[in-house]
Amino acid sequence: MWKLAIFLSIAPLLCGAAEIQRPKILGVAHMAIYVKDLARTRRFYEDHVSLMVPDAQKALDELRKRAARGLYDKEIAIQTGVNRKRQINLYDPDGTRIELMEATTIDGQPAPSSTAPPPRSSAMEYIQ
């Protein structure tokens, strides 16, 4: 969870938060995620963080200017995901992927809906 907090702290730099005033989020009080395979889901959330940006090109330009002050040596490029949204994938030193994704698709059409069935759970498991 600490990785998520760190990467959320860079979100305003990447999406131009100076232009939009939003209420300050102090943290996550609680959340519920219904899953079929708890171990698989934990691995996903431990290894992946996704932040939404309004313009991938502006985010890319800013990242290239900063690039962890010369310490980040991986390629930084815009890709189009299977959902037709432009995205930039970055990786922290532990291999955690940080995905910067535009809110809209490249063609302006809605992103395809997930084919996964809706969550159904008779019991909740709590993780820390």
N, C-alpha and C positions, 0 to 999 in steps of 0.2 A: 504493500500500500504506500510505502514511502516513495517508491519510484513514481507512482501516479501523482503524488503531491508535488514532487519536483518538476515533473513535466507539465503539470497544469500551471505551474508558476511561469513557464515560458510562453504559454498560450497568448497572453496579451501582446507580447512583442511580435508575434507572428501574424496576428489577425488585426492589427491596427486598433487596439482597444482605446487608444487615445481619442479616436474619432467617435466612439460609442461609449457612453457612460452607463455602466451596469452596476447593480448592487454587488457589493463585495461578498464573495462566498467564503465562509470561514472554515468549512470542512464538510465532511460527510457524517451525518448523524447516524444513519443506518440505511441499509438497502436489502432487498430480497431478490435473489436470482434463483429461479426454478430450473433445475438441471436434471438430466438423466444420468450423466456420468460425472460425479463430483470431481474425481481426480483429473479427468481430461479438462474440465472447465477451469479448475484451479491453474493448471499448466498454461492454458490460454491467457487468462487474466494476469498471470505472473510474467508472461513473456510478450505482452502486447498492450500498447497504449495507443488510442486514436484520438486526435484532436481535430476539430473542424476549423478550417480557415476559409475566408471569403474568396481568396485569390491565390492559387497555388504558385503562379509566377512571381507575385510579390513576396510570398513566403520564401521561395527559392532564392530570389535575389538577396533577401535579408540574411538567409542562412549562409549563402556563399560569402557575404561580407564578413560575417562573424565566425563561422566554422570553428567554433570552440578555440578561437585564437590560434589557429594553425594545428591544433591537436587532433582534429577530426580528419582522418585520411581516407574515408570511404567515399565512393561516388555519391553525389547529391543530385538527383534528377527527378523530373516529373514523369510519372507513369499513369496509364489509365487502367483502373481496376476492372474486374468482371462486372461491377455495378455501373460502369461507364462514368465513374467519377475520377477526376484527376487527383493524384495523390503523390506524396513524397514520403519515402521510407528512410528513416534514420535508425541507427542502432547505438545504444549506450555501451559502455565497456563490458557489461555483463551479457550482451547480446539481446537485450530487451528491445523489441521493435517499437519505434515511435512513429506512428503514421499521421501525417498531416493530410487531411482530405477536404476537398471542396464540398460544399453542401449540395450543389446542383450537378447534374450529369452534363457531359460534354454536348449532348444534343438537346438539352432542355426538357427531355421527357422524364417522367418519373422513373426512379430506379426500380428494377424488377423486385417483386415481393419475394421473401424467403419461401422456399419450398418446405421448410421444416414445419412439422406439426406444432400447434400451440402447446405451451407447457401444461403438463398435467402432473400434479404431485399430490399424494395423499399425506405426505409428511414433509416437514421442512428440516433440513440439516443446517446447523449453524456452524460457520467456520470463523476462525479468528486469524 
